[in-house]
């Protein structure tokens, strides 16, 4: 890494000015050049340090607010930067495919998306602008993000979802293998927040992943609803992901999750749990006593489960193939 990158921008600018090496204008030009350094080339597009720093700013602020020991803070920042670059590469590739297929989004589609989002959150226009301001965004910037998100959704529908088929035999097979789930009894409606890690992740990466969930845990303790945090992870680039897992009987869970969920009441969340795929926090939205359900009653639900799993797997495969067909060059660490 360039030695200049070891210094924060403001410190570098101040030093140059104080010692008389450069005028303020030259210092600002040097700072701009440093910030605009190209960190990756993706076919005909580039990703600059500025792109990464812009997206990272709220995440970095949250990590620094935790007042972690310097070594742990560096680990967290290093992992977040690497994951942000990886996410930006995927975003550039999908944007290029959007252009290739000339996928368009109307102003009406953007308005409908934002209106539905505000309705789900029961927020006024003023409250919604306030939420965006907390994330360092204007409404116009958010509209651009929504447009890109809707374009990517159309792309995925075209390249992935339209090619996934679920047969009656597969639905029946799933039902037979999961009779415990549909046999009635106590069921838990679960949500989770998680940071995924490879099986042999280093101790440094594991510590960084836990630090990121510490940030989510702090939001929960401040009173932010679990479901809202999950939805925010879907709308902003983040290593922390979340999902509505649906209903589970306690017997369907892994031993680690089973022990944690048993201790929770409706509306409570677990501590940070280390699991086979990384770290996660589990939230119990509701505990239900359910009756046995025949196949005809759950056929659509099972079809959706299988379909989503197939789409997720096919999307990962499609994105991997897209990367292989593309020219991607990393120009040093971000």
N, C-alpha and C positions, 0 to 999 in steps of 0.2 A: 504493500500500500504506500502511496505517496506520503512523504513525511508531513506535508502540509495538512493531510487529513487527520493528523493526531491532535490538532488544535481546533477548538470551536471557532466558528466564523468570526464572531464579534471580537474574540481575543486576538485573532490574527490581524484583523483590520486595525485594532487599537495599537498593536505593537508596531505595525508598519507606519502608522501616522506619527506615533511618539518619537520614533527614532529618525524620522525624516526620510525614510527610504522611498516613500511614495506619497503623492498628494491624496486627499480624500477621494477624489474622482478615480484615481488609479487604484486605490484600495478597494473601492466598491466594484470596479471592473474585475480586479483579481478575485474578489469574493464571488462575483457572479459566475466567473469562469470555473471556479472550483465547484460551486453548487451545480452547475450545468454539465459537469463531467459525465461522459457517457459510460454507463456501467454494463450495458448489454445491447447487443444488436440482434433483432428478431426479423429475419428476412429484410424488408425495406424500411422497417421502423427501428427506433432506438428507445431505450429507457435511460433516463438521466438520473443523476443523484438527486436533482430537484424533485422528480416524480416520486421517488422513494421517501424523501424527507417530508414532502407535503402530506402523504398518507400516514406517515409514521408519527407526525407531530402529536396528535392526541394520545396515541399509545405510549410514546416516550414520556409525555408529561405524567401520565398515570403511573408508569413504572417508577419514575423519579420521586413521585409523591409518596411512594411506599417506604422511602428511606432505607433501601436494602443495603447490606454491606457492599462495598465497591465491586468485589469480585462477582457476587451474585447478580448485581445490577448489570455488569458488563456481559455476563452470560445471557441474561434475559434479552438485552438489547441486540446482541449478536444473533440469537436465534430468530428474533422477530424480524430483523433486517433480511436475513436469508430467506425466511418464509414469505416476506413481502415481495422480494424480488421474484421468487418462484411464482407467486400469485399474479404479479404484473406480467410475467412472460406468458402465462396462460391467458390472461386478459387480452394482451396484444394479439395473440394467435387467433382468439375467437373474434376479435374486432376485425382482423384481416379477412376472416371467413365471412363475416357479416357484409363487408364491402364487396367481396367476390360474388356473393349471391344477391347483392343489392337489396338487402332486407331493410325495410323502412318502418318507421313508427310515426303515427300521427300525433298532433297536439292533443286530440281528444283522448287517445289511449293513455297519454301521460297524465292528463287531468283525471281520468277515471281511476288510474292506479293510486294517485295521491289522495283522491277523495275517499276511496275504499280504505286506505291505510289510516286516514284520520278517523273514519267511522269505527274501525276496529279498536282504535286506541281511545275513542271518545274524547278527542282533543279538538279545540278550536283552532282557527287559523293562527291566532296570536301564540297559542301554546305550541303549535307545531313549529312556527318560526323560532321560538325560544329553544326547542329541542335541537333544531338544526344549528343554532348559534352556539350551543354548548359543545357541539361537535366541530365547530369552526367552519360551518358551511352556510352559504346563502341559499335562498330558495331556488335561484337560477342555477347554481352549481348542482343542487340536488336534482333538479329537473333533468340536467344533462346525464347524471348518474342513472336516473330512472330510465331514460331513453336507451342508454347502453344496456341496462339490465333487461329491458323488454326485448331489445334486439337479440341479445344472447339467448333469451328464452325461446324466441322464434327459431333461432338457429338450432338449438338443442331439440326442439320439436321436429324440425326437418331432418336432422342428421341422426338423431338417437331415438326419441320417443316414437316416431312413426314406424320404426323398424322393430319394435318390441311387441311380441304376441304372447298372450297367456292362454293356454288351452284348458278345456274343462277337466281333462285328465290331471293336469298339474294342480288345479284348484282342489280336486278331490284328494289327491295325494298329500297336499299340504294339510288339509283338514284331518286326515287320518293320522298324520305324524304329530299333530298338535291338538289332539283331543282334550288334553288336560286344560288347554287354554279356553276351549269352548264348552267344557263340561260343567260350568257353573262354579259357585263358591266365591271366596273373597278374591277380588282383583284390584290391583293398584294402577291408577293412571299416572304414568311417570313421564317426566321431562328430564333432560340432562344438558349440562354444559361440559365440554371436554376439549382437551388438547391431545391430538393424536400423535403418537410416537412410534418409530419402528421398533421391532422386537429387541434389537441390541443397541438401543440408544445409549449414548454416553451419560455419565453421571452429571456432566455439565448441562446437557440438553434436558435431562429429567428435572434438574433443579430449575432451569429456565421455564419449563412448561408449568411447573408447580407455581412459580412466581406469577405467571399470567393468570392462573386460576385464583390466586390470592387477590388479584385485582377485581375479578368478578365477585369473589366472596365479600370484598369490602363494599361493593355496590349493593349486594343483598342485605348486608347489615345496616346500610343506610336507608333501607326500605324500598328499594326499586324492585318491582315484581319480577319473579323468575322468568315468566313468560315474555316480558318485555325485553329482558336482556337477551333471551334466545332470538327474538325477532330482530334485534339490533345487530346481532352477529351475522344475520343473513343479508343485511343491507349495507354493511361496511366491511372492507377487507380486514380480516383478523385471524390470528392463529387459533383463537378460541372459537369453537363452533358449538352449536346447540340444536336440539331437536325435541319434538313432541313424540315420545316413544309409543304412546298408546297404553292399552290395558295389558297387564301381565298378572298371572298367578305367581305366588311366591316361589313355587317349584320350578318355574321356567327361568328364573334368574340364576346367574353364576353364584357360587357360594359367597364371594366377596360382596356382591350387590344384595344378595338375600339377607345377609347379616345386617347390612346397613338399613335396608328398607323396613325390616321388621321393627326397628327402633323408632320409625317415623310415624307421625300422625299426618292427617291431611293438612296441607299448607306448610309443611316443614321440609327442610332440605338437609342433605347429609353433609358431613365434612368433606374435604377433598380426598378422593379415593384413588389409590393406585391400582390400575386394572391391566389386563393383558395388552390393551392397545394404547395405553397412556394414562392420563389422569382425568378424572371427571367428578362433577358434583351432581347428585341425583335429587330431584324434587318430586314429592308426592302431591299431585294436584287433588286427587280424590281417591277414596277407598270405597269400593262398591261391592255389594252382595249381588251376584248375578245368577240367573237360572241357566240351565243347560240350553244351548242353542243348536238347532239342527243345521245341516249344511246349507239348505235353501235359504236360511236366514242370514248366514254369514258369507255367502258366496261372493258378493260384491266387495266386502271388506277384504277377503283373502285375495281376490284378484288385484285389488289396489296394493296390497302388501307385496305380492310377487312382482307386480309391474314396477313399483318404485325401486325395488332391489335390482331388478334387471336394468332399469334406466340408469341407476347409479353406476353399476358395473360397466355397462356399455359406454357411458360417458367417459369414465376413466380410461377405457380402452381406446375410444375415439380420440381423446386428447393426447394419449400416448402416441398413437399413430400420427397425429398431426405434428407433434414435436419431431418425430423421426423424419417427416417429410420436409421439415423447415430448416432454415439456416439460423442457428442460435449460437451466439458467441458471447460469453461472459468476459467483460473487460476488467477483471479484478473484483475484489469484495466491495459491496456497497458501503 
